[in-house]
C-alpha cells in the first residue's frame, strides 16, 4: 500500500545526498591543500545511484526505489590554476613545474547538477503528495 510513498521517499533521500555532495564540491573548489598542509588538490566527488532500497525490510521493498550506491572521486584531470613559480604551492619539478594546481571542480557544471537534483527532489515531493491524496480519497470511499 505504501510502495509509492517508499519509492518517492527513497528518491528524495538520494537527491538530498546528491545535493550534499554537490555542495561539498562547490565549497572545496579552491582547496589545494590536504589536512596536513601538503599540496593535494581536492578532487570532485561523483554520486552513483542504483535501483532498489537495500534498507527495506521486505523483499518487495528492496526491489523498489533508489539508493546511493557509491560516492566516487572524479578521475578527470586537475586544472592548473596559474603559472606562479614563486608561489610556495607551485609544483617544483616535472612537466607542470611552476604551475599552481587547481581542482577539477567546474562551478557551472555543479550549479547545473544542483538544479537537476533540486528538480528531481521536487518531483518526488509532488509524487508523494499525489500518493497521499489518492490514499486519502480511497479511505474516504471505504468509510
PyMOL commands that set and color helices and strands:
alter all, ss='L'
color gray80, all
select helices_A, chain A and resi 3-27+59-62+107-142
alter helices_A, ss='H'
color red, helices_A
select strands_A, chain A and resi 45-51+66-73+80-83+99-101
alter strands_A, ss='S'
color yellow, strands_A
deselect
rebuild
show_as cartoon
